[in-house]
């Protein structure tokens, strides 16, 4: 998903959009190398040495990767595991909502 995620970060730069990743590899040094090799410029958190049993996946009830959550500008989960072909449209709608809300008096 890295190429698609990279394109989203570029496409929505300067707009009310943030991409956050979670990595469940147990080896933190390996993750650092992947971040460098794959040019991951967005915030990416390590799920800890327990991998899939780490604190982030346990708290968010994640059973497998990738798991995609789309939150609106208020932090409300609006979509979970949106199919790739609909992901861009869902993000575009949420960004549009955030922009309209920001402009409203």
C-alpha positions as CSV (number, residue, x, y, z in Angstrom):
1,X,0.0,0.0,0.0
2,X,3.0,2.3,0.3
3,X,2.8,3.7,-3.3
4,X,-0.9,4.5,-2.9
5,X,-0.4,6.0,0.6
6,X,2.4,8.1,-0.8
7,X,0.1,9.4,-3.5
8,X,-2.6,10.3,-1.0
9,X,-0.1,12.3,1.1
10,X,1.0,14.2,-2.0
11,X,-2.5,14.7,-3.3
12,X,-4.0,16.0,-0.1
13,X,-0.9,18.1,1.0
14,X,-2.0,21.3,2.6
15,X,-5.5,20.1,3.2
16,X,-7.2,18.8,6.4
17,X,-5.8,15.3,5.9
18,X,-3.3,13.1,7.8
19,X,-2.1,9.6,7.2
20,X,-1.0,7.6,10.2
21,X,0.5,4.2,10.0
22,X,1.1,1.4,12.5
23,X,3.7,-1.2,11.9
24,X,3.6,-4.6,13.7
25,X,7.0,-6.0,12.8
26,X,8.7,-7.2,16.0
27,X,12.1,-5.8,15.0
28,X,12.2,-2.1,15.4
29,X,15.5,-1.7,13.5
30,X,13.9,-3.5,10.5
31,X,11.1,-1.1,10.6
32,X,13.4,1.9,10.6
33,X,15.1,0.5,7.4
34,X,11.7,-0.1,5.8
35,X,10.6,3.5,6.5
36,X,13.8,4.8,4.9
37,X,13.8,2.4,1.9
38,X,10.1,2.9,1.2
39,X,10.3,6.7,1.7
40,X,7.6,6.7,4.3
41,X,7.2,10.4,5.2
42,X,4.0,10.2,7.2
43,X,3.7,9.4,10.9
44,X,4.2,5.7,11.5
45,X,4.0,4.1,15.0
46,X,5.6,0.8,16.1
47,X,3.1,-1.6,17.7
48,X,5.8,-3.0,20.0
49,X,7.8,-6.2,20.3
50,X,4.7,-8.3,20.5
51,X,3.8,-7.6,16.9
52,X,0.1,-8.2,16.2
53,X,-0.5,-8.5,20.0
54,X,0.9,-5.0,20.6
55,X,-0.9,-2.2,22.4
56,X,-2.2,-0.4,19.4
57,X,-3.8,-3.4,17.7
58,X,-5.2,-4.6,21.0
59,X,-6.7,-1.2,21.8
60,X,-8.2,-0.7,18.3
61,X,-9.3,-4.3,18.0
62,X,-7.2,-4.9,14.9
63,X,-7.1,-8.6,13.8
64,X,-5.1,-8.3,10.6
65,X,-3.1,-5.9,8.4
66,X,-3.9,-3.8,6.6
67,X,-6.8,-2.3,8.6
68,X,-7.9,1.1,7.5
69,X,-9.9,3.6,9.6
70,X,-11.1,6.9,8.2
71,X,-11.8,9.5,10.8
72,X,-13.5,12.8,10.2
73,X,-12.2,16.2,11.4
74,X,-13.9,15.6,14.8
75,X,-12.1,12.3,15.3
76,X,-15.2,10.1,14.7
77,X,-14.6,6.9,12.8
78,X,-16.6,7.2,9.6
79,X,-15.3,4.2,7.7
80,X,-13.4,1.0,8.4
81,X,-11.6,-1.1,5.8
82,X,-12.9,0.8,2.8
83,X,-12.1,-1.0,-0.4
84,X,-9.2,0.4,-2.3
85,X,-11.3,1.6,-5.2
86,X,-13.6,3.6,-2.8
87,X,-10.9,4.8,-0.5
88,X,-9.9,7.9,-2.4
89,X,-13.6,8.9,-2.8
90,X,-14.3,8.5,0.9
91,X,-11.2,10.6,1.8
92,X,-12.2,13.2,-0.7
93,X,-15.6,13.5,0.9
94,X,-14.2,13.8,4.4
95,X,-11.6,16.4,3.4
96,X,-14.4,18.4,1.7
97,X,-16.5,18.2,4.8
98,X,-13.6,19.4,6.9
99,X,-12.9,22.3,4.6
100,X,-16.6,23.4,4.5
101,X,-16.8,23.2,8.3
102,X,-13.6,25.2,8.7
103,X,-15.0,28.0,6.4
104,X,-18.4,28.1,8.2
105,X,-18.8,31.1,10.5
